């Protein structure tokens, strides 16, 4: 399927529990960690995920399909697994952000020039319209977590939107 037929779904979550449920719902639909973008401030990461690890059973179950289950068996599943996995996240000191997934790869590839527009610029570069990016920026500075995924089909996009609404998303957008 060409990328022109794919739909990006992004959402803002105000707490760890809703973000974790939403992230896991995308994994349950067959998407991989490296297909799901996660953005939060470093302060939010420290507040929402201070432990960085939980029991091995949860970590192995959530990470078994990602190719890192055994290597990071004590890392919590879902979202924190993506943030903790070596090579899949990027800490942007100038912006105070932790980014995992496709957006992290894009920002790393863009180098310092990719950060000139700040957080809003990074989000716009990811495909989010500027007016929505500004709302996400506000949500992130208030401790929220933004998730995004390029859906393989319109049916997936509708299902993920529904899952994320049920998980407690504060805002959901499609592009």
HELIX and SHEET records of a PDB file:
HELIX    1   1 UNK A    3  UNK A    5  5                                   3    
HELIX    2   2 UNK A   16  UNK A   28  1                                  13    
HELIX    3   3 UNK A   33  UNK A   35  5                                   3    
HELIX    4   4 UNK A   42  UNK A   48  1                                   7    
HELIX    5   5 UNK A   56  UNK A   63  1                                   8    
HELIX    6   6 UNK A   64  UNK A   66  5                                   3    
HELIX    7   7 UNK A   78  UNK A   84  1                                   7    
HELIX    8   8 UNK A  102  UNK A  110  1                                   9    
HELIX    9   9 UNK A  111  UNK A  115  5                                   5    
HELIX   10  10 UNK A  118  UNK A  126  1                                   9    
HELIX   11  11 UNK A  130  UNK A  141  1                                  12    
HELIX   12  12 UNK A  154  UNK A  167  1                                  14    
SHEET    1   A 6 UNK A  89  UNK A  92  0                                        
SHEET    2   A 6 UNK A  97  UNK A 100 -1                                        
SHEET    3   A 6 UNK A  36  UNK A  41 -1                                        
SHEET    4   A 6 UNK A 145  UNK A 151 -1                                        
SHEET    5   A 6 UNK A   7  UNK A  13 -1                                        
SHEET    6   A 6 UNK A 171  UNK A 174 -1                                        
END                                                                             
